[in-house]
Amino acid sequence: MFWVYHNGKILPENEVSIPITDRSYLYGEGLFETMRVFDGSLPFFAEHIERLKSGMKALQFTYEFSESNLKSSLEQLLHKNNLQNASLRHP
């Protein structure tokens, strides 16, 4: 079992669902940023977030997260999944 970050919470993957009325499901809308994790750290985190925010602005998506809370949540997620070297994708 994997743990995932969804709507501001860390949940078991089997507890996450996307409503059938979600625009990403209905229209395939999405924006992804993949971050590489080395030895439990997130190098270039600020640059990843800037690209994510820029893409969200271009697509007129709402920006609803604080950078520090997101980083903390991702670090918790890595710990919960016992990962030191990984790739994270933020949709």
PDB file of N, CA, C and O in Angstrom:
ATOM      1  N   MET A   1       0.841  -1.179   0.000  1.00  0.00           N
ATOM      2  CA  MET A   1       0.000   0.000   0.000  1.00  0.00           C
ATOM      3  C   MET A   1       0.887   1.244   0.000  1.00  0.00           C
ATOM      4  O   MET A   1       1.910   1.299   0.683  1.00  0.00           O
ATOM      5  N   PHE A   2       0.476   2.222  -0.770  1.00  0.00           N
ATOM      6  CA  PHE A   2       1.143   3.509  -0.807  1.00  0.00           C
ATOM      7  C   PHE A   2       0.272   4.553  -0.143  1.00  0.00           C
ATOM      8  O   PHE A   2      -0.952   4.424  -0.101  1.00  0.00           O
ATOM      9  N   TRP A   3       0.912   5.590   0.377  1.00  0.00           N
ATOM     10  CA  TRP A   3       0.232   6.745   0.917  1.00  0.00           C
ATOM     11  C   TRP A   3       0.336   7.857  -0.120  1.00  0.00           C
ATOM     12  O   TRP A   3       1.368   7.997  -0.777  1.00  0.00           O
ATOM     13  N   VAL A   4      -0.728   8.650  -0.273  1.00  0.00           N
ATOM     14  CA  VAL A   4      -0.761   9.728  -1.255  1.00  0.00           C
ATOM     15  C   VAL A   4      -1.207  11.030  -0.594  1.00  0.00           C
ATOM     16  O   VAL A   4      -1.887  11.029   0.432  1.00  0.00           O
ATOM     17  N   TYR A   5      -0.806  12.130  -1.206  1.00  0.00           N
ATOM     18  CA  TYR A   5      -1.228  13.459  -0.766  1.00  0.00           C
ATOM     19  C   TYR A   5      -2.390  13.871  -1.650  1.00  0.00           C
ATOM     20  O   TYR A   5      -2.243  13.974  -2.868  1.00  0.00           O
ATOM     21  N   HIS A   6      -3.556  14.109  -1.035  1.00  0.00           N
ATOM     22  CA  HIS A   6      -4.754  14.433  -1.810  1.00  0.00           C
ATOM     23  C   HIS A   6      -5.578  15.466  -1.049  1.00  0.00           C
ATOM     24  O   HIS A   6      -5.988  15.229   0.087  1.00  0.00           O
ATOM     25  N   ASN A   7      -5.814  16.606  -1.680  1.00  0.00           N
ATOM     26  CA  ASN A   7      -6.614  17.677  -1.070  1.00  0.00           C
ATOM     27  C   ASN A   7      -6.133  18.052   0.328  1.00  0.00           C
ATOM     28  O   ASN A   7      -6.936  18.223   1.244  1.00  0.00           O
ATOM     29  N   GLY A   8      -4.824  18.176   0.480  1.00  0.00           N
ATOM     30  CA  GLY A   8      -4.260  18.631   1.736  1.00  0.00           C
ATOM     31  C   GLY A   8      -4.115  17.574   2.810  1.00  0.00           C
ATOM     32  O   GLY A   8      -3.792  17.898   3.953  1.00  0.00           O
ATOM     33  N   LYS A   9      -4.346  16.319   2.468  1.00  0.00           N
ATOM     34  CA  LYS A   9      -4.248  15.243   3.458  1.00  0.00           C
ATOM     35  C   LYS A   9      -3.395  14.106   2.912  1.00  0.00           C
ATOM     36  O   LYS A   9      -3.323  13.892   1.701  1.00  0.00           O
ATOM     37  N   ILE A  10      -2.751  13.380   3.820  1.00  0.00           N
ATOM     38  CA  ILE A  10      -2.035  12.169   3.447  1.00  0.00           C
ATOM     39  C   ILE A  10      -2.944  10.996   3.770  1.00  0.00           C
ATOM     40  O   ILE A  10      -3.328  10.784   4.921  1.00  0.00           O
ATOM     41  N   LEU A  11      -3.284  10.233   2.728  1.00  0.00           N
ATOM     42  CA  LEU A  11      -4.268   9.152   2.846  1.00  0.00           C
ATOM     43  C   LEU A  11      -3.742   7.876   2.205  1.00  0.00           C
ATOM     44  O   LEU A  11      -2.888   7.933   1.320  1.00  0.00           O
ATOM     45  N   PRO A  12      -4.253   6.708   2.651  1.00  0.00           N
ATOM     46  CA  PRO A  12      -3.945   5.473   1.916  1.00  0.00           C
ATOM     47  C   PRO A  12      -4.511   5.591   0.507  1.00  0.00           C
ATOM     48  O   PRO A  12      -5.590   6.150   0.307  1.00  0.00           O
ATOM     49  N   GLU A  13      -3.783   5.065  -0.459  1.00  0.00           N
ATOM     50  CA  GLU A  13      -4.197   5.212  -1.863  1.00  0.00           C
ATOM     51  C   GLU A  13      -5.608   4.701  -2.131  1.00  0.00           C
ATOM     52  O   GLU A  13      -6.293   5.228  -3.008  1.00  0.00           O
ATOM     53  N   ASN A  14      -6.052   3.692  -1.399  1.00  0.00           N
ATOM     54  CA  ASN A  14      -7.387   3.135  -1.654  1.00  0.00           C
ATOM     55  C   ASN A  14      -8.517   3.997  -1.085  1.00  0.00           C
ATOM     56  O   ASN A  14      -9.690   3.691  -1.302  1.00  0.00           O
ATOM     57  N   GLU A  15      -8.184   5.067  -0.363  1.00  0.00           N
ATOM     58  CA  GLU A  15      -9.214   5.961   0.168  1.00  0.00           C
ATOM     59  C   GLU A  15      -9.402   7.213  -0.676  1.00  0.00           C
ATOM     60  O   GLU A  15     -10.221   8.070  -0.345  1.00  0.00           O
ATOM     61  N   VAL A  16      -8.648   7.322  -1.762  1.00  0.00           N
ATOM     62  CA  VAL A  16      -8.721   8.510  -2.610  1.00  0.00           C
ATOM     63  C   VAL A  16      -9.623   8.221  -3.805  1.00  0.00           C
ATOM     64  O   VAL A  16      -9.502   7.189  -4.465  1.00  0.00           O
ATOM     65  N   SER A  17     -10.521   9.150  -4.061  1.00  0.00           N
ATOM     66  CA  SER A  17     -11.364   9.022  -5.254  1.00  0.00           C
ATOM     67  C   SER A  17     -11.532  10.396  -5.886  1.00  0.00           C
ATOM     68  O   SER A  17     -11.412  11.427  -5.224  1.00  0.00           O
ATOM     69  N   ILE A  18     -11.806  10.380  -7.157  1.00  0.00           N
ATOM     70  CA  ILE A  18     -12.042  11.612  -7.904  1.00  0.00           C
ATOM     71  C   ILE A  18     -13.500  11.581  -8.354  1.00  0.00           C
ATOM     72  O   ILE A  18     -13.925  10.624  -9.001  1.00  0.00           O
ATOM     73  N   PRO A  19     -14.267  12.611  -8.022  1.00  0.00           N
ATOM     74  CA  PRO A  19     -15.682  12.631  -8.436  1.00  0.00           C
ATOM     75  C   PRO A  19     -15.812  12.575  -9.960  1.00  0.00           C
ATOM     76  O   PRO A  19     -14.989  13.135 -10.684  1.00  0.00           O
ATOM     77  N   ILE A  20     -16.818  11.916 -10.418  1.00  0.00           N
ATOM     78  CA  ILE A  20     -17.041  11.784 -11.860  1.00  0.00           C
ATOM     79  C   ILE A  20     -17.296  13.141 -12.512  1.00  0.00           C
ATOM     80  O   ILE A  20     -17.158  13.276 -13.728  1.00  0.00           O
ATOM     81  N   THR A  21     -17.663  14.137 -11.727  1.00  0.00           N
ATOM     82  CA  THR A  21     -17.907  15.488 -12.252  1.00  0.00           C
ATOM     83  C   THR A  21     -16.656  16.361 -12.244  1.00  0.00           C
ATOM     84  O   THR A  21     -16.726  17.526 -12.635  1.00  0.00           O
ATOM     85  N   ASP A  22     -15.521  15.835 -11.813  1.00  0.00           N
ATOM     86  CA  ASP A  22     -14.274  16.591 -11.781  1.00  0.00           C
ATOM     87  C   ASP A  22     -13.836  16.918 -13.200  1.00  0.00           C
ATOM     88  O   ASP A  22     -13.893  16.065 -14.085  1.00  0.00           O
ATOM     89  N   ARG A  23     -13.399  18.161 -13.418  1.00  0.00           N
ATOM     90  CA  ARG A  23     -13.006  18.594 -14.770  1.00  0.00           C
ATOM     91  C   ARG A  23     -11.847  17.778 -15.326  1.00  0.00           C
ATOM     92  O   ARG A  23     -11.759  17.561 -16.535  1.00  0.00           O
ATOM     93  N   SER A  24     -10.944  17.317 -14.432  1.00  0.00           N
ATOM     94  CA  SER A  24      -9.823  16.503 -14.921  1.00  0.00           C
ATOM     95  C   SER A  24     -10.331  15.185 -15.491  1.00  0.00           C
ATOM     96  O   SER A  24      -9.759  14.657 -16.445  1.00  0.00           O
ATOM     97  N   TYR A  25     -11.392  14.660 -14.917  1.00  0.00           N
ATOM     98  CA  TYR A  25     -11.983  13.416 -15.411  1.00  0.00           C
ATOM     99  C   TYR A  25     -12.812  13.677 -16.671  1.00  0.00           C
ATOM    100  O   TYR A  25     -12.705  12.948 -17.657  1.00  0.00           O
ATOM    101  N   LEU A  26     -13.634  14.718 -16.628  1.00  0.00           N
ATOM    102  CA  LEU A  26     -14.536  15.005 -17.752  1.00  0.00           C
ATOM    103  C   LEU A  26     -13.809  15.486 -19.003  1.00  0.00           C
ATOM    104  O   LEU A  26     -14.158  15.095 -20.117  1.00  0.00           O
ATOM    105  N   TYR A  27     -12.795  16.337 -18.821  1.00  0.00           N
ATOM    106  CA  TYR A  27     -12.174  16.992 -19.968  1.00  0.00           C
ATOM    107  C   TYR A  27     -10.686  16.710 -20.118  1.00  0.00           C
ATOM    108  O   TYR A  27     -10.057  17.188 -21.062  1.00  0.00           O
ATOM    109  N   GLY A  28     -10.127  15.953 -19.214  1.00  0.00           N
ATOM    110  CA  GLY A  28      -8.701  15.643 -19.283  1.00  0.00           C
ATOM    111  C   GLY A  28      -7.808  16.815 -18.936  1.00  0.00           C
ATOM    112  O   GLY A  28      -6.635  16.837 -19.311  1.00  0.00           O
ATOM    113  N   GLU A  29      -8.358  17.802 -18.215  1.00  0.00           N
ATOM    114  CA  GLU A  29      -7.553  18.949 -17.815  1.00  0.00           C
ATOM    115  C   GLU A  29      -6.552  18.521 -16.750  1.00  0.00           C
ATOM    116  O   GLU A  29      -6.875  17.751 -15.846  1.00  0.00           O
ATOM    117  N   GLY A  30      -5.348  19.026 -16.871  1.00  0.00           N
ATOM    118  CA  GLY A  30      -4.364  18.699 -15.857  1.00  0.00           C
ATOM    119  C   GLY A  30      -3.055  19.442 -16.081  1.00  0.00           C
ATOM    120  O   GLY A  30      -2.753  19.907 -17.181  1.00  0.00           O
ATOM    121  N   LEU A  31      -2.302  19.535 -15.015  1.00  0.00           N
ATOM    122  CA  LEU A  31      -0.980  20.143 -15.038  1.00  0.00           C
ATOM    123  C   LEU A  31      -0.132  19.331 -14.075  1.00  0.00           C
ATOM    124  O   LEU A  31      -0.545  19.091 -12.940  1.00  0.00           O
ATOM    125  N   PHE A  32       1.035  18.909 -14.506  1.00  0.00           N
ATOM    126  CA  PHE A  32       1.868  18.046 -13.686  1.00  0.00           C
ATOM    127  C   PHE A  32       3.260  18.616 -13.540  1.00  0.00           C
ATOM    128  O   PHE A  32       3.813  19.183 -14.483  1.00  0.00           O
ATOM    129  N   GLU A  33       3.816  18.466 -12.369  1.00  0.00           N
ATOM    130  CA  GLU A  33       5.202  18.834 -12.100  1.00  0.00           C
ATOM    131  C   GLU A  33       5.828  17.652 -11.381  1.00  0.00           C
ATOM    132  O   GLU A  33       5.348  17.242 -10.324  1.00  0.00           O
ATOM    133  N   THR A  34       6.890  17.104 -11.941  1.00  0.00           N
ATOM    134  CA  THR A  34       7.568  15.961 -11.342  1.00  0.00           C
ATOM    135  C   THR A  34       8.831  16.424 -10.641  1.00  0.00           C
ATOM    136  O   THR A  34       9.654  17.135 -11.218  1.00  0.00           O
ATOM    137  N   MET A  35       8.974  16.011  -9.383  1.00  0.00           N
ATOM    138  CA  MET A  35      10.125  16.386  -8.564  1.00  0.00           C
ATOM    139  C   MET A  35      10.919  15.137  -8.210  1.00  0.00           C
ATOM    140  O   MET A  35      10.353  14.127  -7.791  1.00  0.00           O
ATOM    141  N   ARG A  36      12.208  15.212  -8.379  1.00  0.00           N
ATOM    142  CA  ARG A  36      13.098  14.100  -8.029  1.00  0.00           C
ATOM    143  C   ARG A  36      13.551  14.274  -6.592  1.00  0.00           C
ATOM    144  O   ARG A  36      13.909  15.373  -6.170  1.00  0.00           O
ATOM    145  N   VAL A  37      13.533  13.186  -5.847  1.00  0.00           N
ATOM    146  CA  VAL A  37      13.954  13.180  -4.443  1.00  0.00           C
ATOM    147  C   VAL A  37      15.285  12.442  -4.352  1.00  0.00           C
ATOM    148  O   VAL A  37      15.419  11.317  -4.832  1.00  0.00           O
ATOM    149  N   PHE A  38      16.268  13.093  -3.727  1.00  0.00           N
ATOM    150  CA  PHE A  38      17.580  12.487  -3.521  1.00  0.00           C
ATOM    151  C   PHE A  38      17.877  12.481  -2.029  1.00  0.00           C
ATOM    152  O   PHE A  38      17.855  13.525  -1.377  1.00  0.00           O
ATOM    153  N   ASP A  39      18.154  11.304  -1.498  1.00  0.00           N
ATOM    154  CA  ASP A  39      18.498  11.167  -0.082  1.00  0.00           C
ATOM    155  C   ASP A  39      17.500  11.882   0.824  1.00  0.00           C
ATOM    156  O   ASP A  39      17.886  12.520   1.804  1.00  0.00           O
ATOM    157  N   GLY A  40      16.222  11.773   0.492  1.00  0.00           N
ATOM    158  CA  GLY A  40      15.159  12.338   1.313  1.00  0.00           C
ATOM    159  C   GLY A  40      14.955  13.834   1.177  1.00  0.00           C
ATOM    160  O   GLY A  40      14.122  14.403   1.883  1.00  0.00           O
ATOM    161  N   SER A  41      15.695  14.491   0.287  1.00  0.00           N
ATOM    162  CA  SER A  41      15.531  15.936   0.129  1.00  0.00           C
ATOM    163  C   SER A  41      14.945  16.260  -1.246  1.00  0.00           C
ATOM    164  O   SER A  41      15.022  15.462  -2.180  1.00  0.00           O
ATOM    165  N   LEU A  42      14.367  17.438  -1.339  1.00  0.00           N
ATOM    166  CA  LEU A  42      13.715  17.905  -2.573  1.00  0.00           C
ATOM    167  C   LEU A  42      14.541  19.037  -3.188  1.00  0.00           C
ATOM    168  O   LEU A  42      14.235  20.209  -2.968  1.00  0.00           O
ATOM    169  N   PRO A  43      15.590  18.701  -3.960  1.00  0.00           N
ATOM    170  CA  PRO A  43      16.384  19.775  -4.570  1.00  0.00           C
ATOM    171  C   PRO A  43      15.543  20.547  -5.590  1.00  0.00           C
ATOM    172  O   PRO A  43      14.670  19.982  -6.249  1.00  0.00           O
ATOM    173  N   PHE A  44      15.817  21.815  -5.702  1.00  0.00           N
ATOM    174  CA  PHE A  44      15.136  22.695  -6.668  1.00  0.00           C
ATOM    175  C   PHE A  44      13.638  22.809  -6.409  1.00  0.00           C
ATOM    176  O   PHE A  44      12.865  23.053  -7.336  1.00  0.00           O
ATOM    177  N   PHE A  45      13.223  22.634  -5.155  1.00  0.00           N
ATOM    178  CA  PHE A  45      11.798  22.712  -4.814  1.00  0.00           C
ATOM    179  C   PHE A  45      11.204  24.052  -5.248  1.00  0.00           C
ATOM    180  O   PHE A  45      10.133  24.087  -5.854  1.00  0.00           O
ATOM    181  N   ALA A  46      11.891  25.149  -4.944  1.00  0.00           N
ATOM    182  CA  ALA A  46      11.375  26.481  -5.281  1.00  0.00           C
ATOM    183  C   ALA A  46      11.159  26.626  -6.794  1.00  0.00           C
ATOM    184  O   ALA A  46      10.166  27.207  -7.232  1.00  0.00           O
ATOM    185  N   GLU A  47      12.093  26.096  -7.583  1.00  0.00           N
ATOM    186  CA  GLU A  47      11.963  26.179  -9.037  1.00  0.00           C
ATOM    187  C   GLU A  47      10.774  25.346  -9.535  1.00  0.00           C
ATOM    188  O   GLU A  47      10.054  25.765 -10.442  1.00  0.00           O
ATOM    189  N   HIS A  48      10.576  24.178  -8.942  1.00  0.00           N
ATOM    190  CA  HIS A  48       9.424  23.349  -9.307  1.00  0.00           C
ATOM    191  C   HIS A  48       8.119  24.091  -9.018  1.00  0.00           C
ATOM    192  O   HIS A  48       7.203  24.103  -9.841  1.00  0.00           O
ATOM    193  N   ILE A  49       8.050  24.705  -7.844  1.00  0.00           N
ATOM    194  CA  ILE A  49       6.833  25.417  -7.455  1.00  0.00           C
ATOM    195  C   ILE A  49       6.577  26.606  -8.372  1.00  0.00           C
ATOM    196  O   ILE A  49       5.431  26.866  -8.737  1.00  0.00           O
ATOM    197  N   GLU A  50       7.621  27.326  -8.747  1.00  0.00           N
ATOM    198  CA  GLU A  50       7.442  28.459  -9.660  1.00  0.00           C
ATOM    199  C   GLU A  50       6.889  27.996 -11.010  1.00  0.00           C
ATOM    200  O   GLU A  50       6.009  28.645 -11.575  1.00  0.00           O
ATOM    201  N   ARG A  51       7.404  26.871 -11.529  1.00  0.00           N
ATOM    202  CA  ARG A  51       6.876  26.331 -12.793  1.00  0.00           C
ATOM    203  C   ARG A  51       5.417  25.913 -12.615  1.00  0.00           C
ATOM    204  O   ARG A  51       4.584  26.166 -13.485  1.00  0.00           O
ATOM    205  N   LEU A  52       5.114  25.277 -11.494  1.00  0.00           N
ATOM    206  CA  LEU A  52       3.747  24.842 -11.222  1.00  0.00           C
ATOM    207  C   LEU A  52       2.801  26.041 -11.158  1.00  0.00           C
ATOM    208  O   LEU A  52       1.728  26.019 -11.761  1.00  0.00           O
ATOM    209  N   LYS A  53       3.193  27.078 -10.434  1.00  0.00           N
ATOM    210  CA  LYS A  53       2.345  28.276 -10.320  1.00  0.00           C
ATOM    211  C   LYS A  53       2.181  28.963 -11.672  1.00  0.00           C
ATOM    212  O   LYS A  53       1.093  29.437 -12.000  1.00  0.00           O
ATOM    213  N   SER A  54       3.245  29.020 -12.452  1.00  0.00           N
ATOM    214  CA  SER A  54       3.179  29.646 -13.769  1.00  0.00           C
ATOM    215  C   SER A  54       2.207  28.890 -14.678  1.00  0.00           C
ATOM    216  O   SER A  54       1.392  29.496 -15.373  1.00  0.00           O
ATOM    217  N   GLY A  55       2.304  27.569 -14.662  1.00  0.00           N
ATOM    218  CA  GLY A  55       1.388  26.757 -15.461  1.00  0.00           C
ATOM    219  C   GLY A  55      -0.052  26.897 -15.008  1.00  0.00           C
ATOM    220  O   GLY A  55      -0.968  26.957 -15.828  1.00  0.00           O
ATOM    221  N   MET A  56      -0.250  26.951 -13.692  1.00  0.00           N
ATOM    222  CA  MET A  56      -1.606  27.109 -13.158  1.00  0.00           C
ATOM    223  C   MET A  56      -2.201  28.447 -13.582  1.00  0.00           C
ATOM    224  O   MET A  56      -3.381  28.535 -13.920  1.00  0.00           O
ATOM    225  N   LYS A  57      -1.374  29.483 -13.559  1.00  0.00           N
ATOM    226  CA  LYS A  57      -1.849  30.800 -13.982  1.00  0.00           C
ATOM    227  C   LYS A  57      -2.229  30.786 -15.463  1.00  0.00           C
ATOM    228  O   LYS A  57      -3.271  31.318 -15.847  1.00  0.00           O
ATOM    229  N   ALA A  58      -1.382  30.177 -16.288  1.00  0.00           N
ATOM    230  CA  ALA A  58      -1.652  30.123 -17.728  1.00  0.00           C
ATOM    231  C   ALA A  58      -2.942  29.361 -18.035  1.00  0.00           C
ATOM    232  O   ALA A  58      -3.670  29.712 -18.964  1.00  0.00           O
ATOM    233  N   LEU A  59      -3.220  28.318 -17.251  1.00  0.00           N
ATOM    234  CA  LEU A  59      -4.418  27.516 -17.473  1.00  0.00           C
ATOM    235  C   LEU A  59      -5.621  28.012 -16.673  1.00  0.00           C
ATOM    236  O   LEU A  59      -6.697  27.416 -16.724  1.00  0.00           O
ATOM    237  N   GLN A  60      -5.430  29.101 -15.938  1.00  0.00           N
ATOM    238  CA  GLN A  60      -6.475  29.700 -15.103  1.00  0.00           C
ATOM    239  C   GLN A  60      -6.983  28.732 -14.036  1.00  0.00           C
ATOM    240  O   GLN A  60      -8.176  28.690 -13.736  1.00  0.00           O
ATOM    241  N   PHE A  61      -6.050  27.947 -13.464  1.00  0.00           N
ATOM    242  CA  PHE A  61      -6.373  27.070 -12.345  1.00  0.00           C
ATOM    243  C   PHE A  61      -6.203  27.863 -11.057  1.00  0.00           C
ATOM    244  O   PHE A  61      -5.387  28.783 -10.997  1.00  0.00           O
ATOM    245  N   THR A  62      -6.958  27.517 -10.040  1.00  0.00           N
ATOM    246  CA  THR A  62      -6.864  28.173  -8.743  1.00  0.00           C
ATOM    247  C   THR A  62      -5.675  27.629  -7.972  1.00  0.00           C
ATOM    248  O   THR A  62      -5.477  26.417  -7.893  1.00  0.00           O
ATOM    249  N   TYR A  63      -4.892  28.524  -7.409  1.00  0.00           N
ATOM    250  CA  TYR A  63      -3.712  28.168  -6.613  1.00  0.00           C
ATOM    251  C   TYR A  63      -4.153  28.148  -5.155  1.00  0.00           C
ATOM    252  O   TYR A  63      -4.415  29.202  -4.576  1.00  0.00           O
ATOM    253  N   GLU A  64      -4.239  26.955  -4.548  1.00  0.00           N
ATOM    254  CA  GLU A  64      -4.810  26.839  -3.208  1.00  0.00           C
ATOM    255  C   GLU A  64      -3.887  26.165  -2.203  1.00  0.00           C
ATOM    256  O   GLU A  64      -4.377  25.487  -1.300  1.00  0.00           O
ATOM    257  N   PHE A  65      -2.590  26.320  -2.320  1.00  0.00           N
ATOM    258  CA  PHE A  65      -1.693  25.690  -1.355  1.00  0.00           C
ATOM    259  C   PHE A  65      -0.567  26.641  -0.981  1.00  0.00           C
ATOM    260  O   PHE A  65      -0.156  27.483  -1.780  1.00  0.00           O
ATOM    261  N   SER A  66      -0.072  26.496   0.249  1.00  0.00           N
ATOM    262  CA  SER A  66       1.087  27.277   0.658  1.00  0.00           C
ATOM    263  C   SER A  66       2.322  26.432   0.362  1.00  0.00           C
ATOM    264  O   SER A  66       2.316  25.216   0.555  1.00  0.00           O
ATOM    265  N   GLU A  67       3.363  27.079  -0.101  1.00  0.00           N
ATOM    266  CA  GLU A  67       4.580  26.358  -0.474  1.00  0.00           C
ATOM    267  C   GLU A  67       5.178  25.618   0.721  1.00  0.00           C
ATOM    268  O   GLU A  67       5.615  24.476   0.586  1.00  0.00           O
ATOM    269  N   SER A  68       5.200  26.255   1.880  1.00  0.00           N
ATOM    270  CA  SER A  68       5.796  25.606   3.054  1.00  0.00           C
ATOM    271  C   SER A  68       4.960  24.416   3.508  1.00  0.00           C
ATOM    272  O   SER A  68       5.514  23.388   3.896  1.00  0.00           O
ATOM    273  N   ASN A  69       3.637  24.539   3.464  1.00  0.00           N
ATOM    274  CA  ASN A  69       2.783  23.402   3.837  1.00  0.00           C
ATOM    275  C   ASN A  69       2.918  22.260   2.836  1.00  0.00           C
ATOM    276  O   ASN A  69       2.928  21.091   3.221  1.00  0.00           O
ATOM    277  N   LEU A  70       3.021  22.598   1.558  1.00  0.00           N
ATOM    278  CA  LEU A  70       3.181  21.561   0.540  1.00  0.00           C
ATOM    279  C   LEU A  70       4.507  20.827   0.741  1.00  0.00           C
ATOM    280  O   LEU A  70       4.544  19.597   0.703  1.00  0.00           O
ATOM    281  N   LYS A  71       5.585  21.563   0.952  1.00  0.00           N
ATOM    282  CA  LYS A  71       6.881  20.927   1.146  1.00  0.00           C
ATOM    283  C   LYS A  71       6.863  20.029   2.373  1.00  0.00           C
ATOM    284  O   LYS A  71       7.362  18.905   2.330  1.00  0.00           O
ATOM    285  N   SER A  72       6.299  20.513   3.452  1.00  0.00           N
ATOM    286  CA  SER A  72       6.201  19.719   4.675  1.00  0.00           C
ATOM    287  C   SER A  72       5.378  18.451   4.436  1.00  0.00           C
ATOM    288  O   SER A  72       5.754  17.370   4.889  1.00  0.00           O
ATOM    289  N   SER A  73       4.266  18.584   3.729  1.00  0.00           N
ATOM    290  CA  SER A  73       3.409  17.429   3.436  1.00  0.00           C
ATOM    291  C   SER A  73       4.129  16.416   2.558  1.00  0.00           C
ATOM    292  O   SER A  73       4.003  15.210   2.769  1.00  0.00           O
ATOM    293  N   LEU A  74       4.883  16.896   1.576  1.00  0.00           N
ATOM    294  CA  LEU A  74       5.621  15.983   0.706  1.00  0.00           C
ATOM    295  C   LEU A  74       6.714  15.257   1.483  1.00  0.00           C
ATOM    296  O   LEU A  74       6.956  14.071   1.256  1.00  0.00           O
ATOM    297  N   GLU A  75       7.376  15.965   2.401  1.00  0.00           N
ATOM    298  CA  GLU A  75       8.386  15.319   3.241  1.00  0.00           C
ATOM    299  C   GLU A  75       7.751  14.254   4.137  1.00  0.00           C
ATOM    300  O   GLU A  75       8.322  13.180   4.325  1.00  0.00           O
ATOM    301  N   GLN A  76       6.574  14.548   4.688  1.00  0.00           N
ATOM    302  CA  GLN A  76       5.843  13.564   5.494  1.00  0.00           C
ATOM    303  C   GLN A  76       5.438  12.362   4.653  1.00  0.00           C
ATOM    304  O   GLN A  76       5.503  11.219   5.106  1.00  0.00           O
ATOM    305  N   LEU A  77       5.022  12.634   3.428  1.00  0.00           N
ATOM    306  CA  LEU A  77       4.625  11.568   2.514  1.00  0.00           C
ATOM    307  C   LEU A  77       5.799  10.646   2.204  1.00  0.00           C
ATOM    308  O   LEU A  77       5.649   9.425   2.190  1.00  0.00           O
ATOM    309  N   LEU A  78       6.951  11.227   1.959  1.00  0.00           N
ATOM    310  CA  LEU A  78       8.154  10.425   1.710  1.00  0.00           C
ATOM    311  C   LEU A  78       8.470   9.544   2.919  1.00  0.00           C
ATOM    312  O   LEU A  78       8.783   8.362   2.774  1.00  0.00           O
ATOM    313  N   HIS A  79       8.383  10.134   4.106  1.00  0.00           N
ATOM    314  CA  HIS A  79       8.657   9.376   5.331  1.00  0.00           C
ATOM    315  C   HIS A  79       7.645   8.244   5.507  1.00  0.00           C
ATOM    316  O   HIS A  79       8.021   7.114   5.819  1.00  0.00           O
ATOM    317  N   LYS A  80       6.370   8.547   5.309  1.00  0.00           N
ATOM    318  CA  LYS A  80       5.297   7.549   5.477  1.00  0.00           C
ATOM    319  C   LYS A  80       5.474   6.376   4.506  1.00  0.00           C
ATOM    320  O   LYS A  80       5.165   5.235   4.847  1.00  0.00           O
ATOM    321  N   ASN A  81       5.970   6.660   3.298  1.00  0.00           N
ATOM    322  CA  ASN A  81       6.197   5.615   2.299  1.00  0.00           C
ATOM    323  C   ASN A  81       7.605   5.024   2.379  1.00  0.00           C
ATOM    324  O   ASN A  81       7.975   4.164   1.580  1.00  0.00           O
ATOM    325  N   ASN A  82       8.383   5.500   3.355  1.00  0.00           N
ATOM    326  CA  ASN A  82       9.745   5.007   3.562  1.00  0.00           C
ATOM    327  C   ASN A  82      10.602   5.159   2.295  1.00  0.00           C
ATOM    328  O   ASN A  82      11.282   4.221   1.878  1.00  0.00           O
ATOM    329  N   LEU A  83      10.559   6.343   1.698  1.00  0.00           N
ATOM    330  CA  LEU A  83      11.289   6.610   0.459  1.00  0.00           C
ATOM    331  C   LEU A  83      12.389   7.637   0.687  1.00  0.00           C
ATOM    332  O   LEU A  83      12.146   8.673   1.305  1.00  0.00           O
ATOM    333  N   GLN A  84      13.580   7.367   0.203  1.00  0.00           N
ATOM    334  CA  GLN A  84      14.700   8.293   0.251  1.00  0.00           C
ATOM    335  C   GLN A  84      15.062   8.817  -1.131  1.00  0.00           C
ATOM    336  O   GLN A  84      15.551   9.938  -1.271  1.00  0.00           O
ATOM    337  N   ASN A  85      14.822   8.005  -2.141  1.00  0.00           N
ATOM    338  CA  ASN A  85      15.107   8.361  -3.532  1.00  0.00           C
ATOM    339  C   ASN A  85      13.870   7.986  -4.339  1.00  0.00           C
ATOM    340  O   ASN A  85      13.497   6.816  -4.428  1.00  0.00           O
ATOM    341  N   ALA A  86      13.245   8.999  -4.923  1.00  0.00           N
ATOM    342  CA  ALA A  86      11.974   8.760  -5.594  1.00  0.00           C
ATOM    343  C   ALA A  86      11.664   9.903  -6.555  1.00  0.00           C
ATOM    344  O   ALA A  86      12.417  10.872  -6.652  1.00  0.00           O
ATOM    345  N   SER A  87      10.560   9.774  -7.251  1.00  0.00           N
ATOM    346  CA  SER A  87      10.010  10.861  -8.057  1.00  0.00           C
ATOM    347  C   SER A  87       8.619  11.152  -7.544  1.00  0.00           C
ATOM    348  O   SER A  87       7.823  10.239  -7.328  1.00  0.00           O
ATOM    349  N   LEU A  88       8.327  12.419  -7.352  1.00  0.00           N
ATOM    350  CA  LEU A  88       6.993  12.847  -6.932  1.00  0.00           C
ATOM    351  C   LEU A  88       6.369  13.622  -8.075  1.00  0.00           C
ATOM    352  O   LEU A  88       7.022  14.441  -8.722  1.00  0.00           O
ATOM    353  N   ARG A  89       5.113  13.355  -8.312  1.00  0.00           N
ATOM    354  CA  ARG A  89       4.395  14.125  -9.341  1.00  0.00           C
ATOM    355  C   ARG A  89       3.271  14.864  -8.663  1.00  0.00           C
ATOM    356  O   ARG A  89       2.460  14.275  -7.948  1.00  0.00           O
ATOM    357  N   HIS A  90       3.232  16.147  -8.890  1.00  0.00           N
ATOM    358  CA  HIS A  90       2.188  16.981  -8.287  1.00  0.00           C
ATOM    359  C   HIS A  90       1.194  17.378  -9.358  1.00  0.00           C
ATOM    360  O   HIS A  90       1.493  18.197 -10.227  1.00  0.00           O
ATOM    361  N   PRO A  91       0.011  16.793  -9.289  1.00  0.00           N
ATOM    362  CA  PRO A  91      -1.032  17.238 -10.230  1.00  0.00           C
ATOM    363  C   PRO A  91      -1.808  18.395  -9.663  1.00  0.00           C
ATOM    364  O   PRO A  91      -2.723  18.902 -10.311  1.00  0.00           O
TER     365      PRO A  91
END
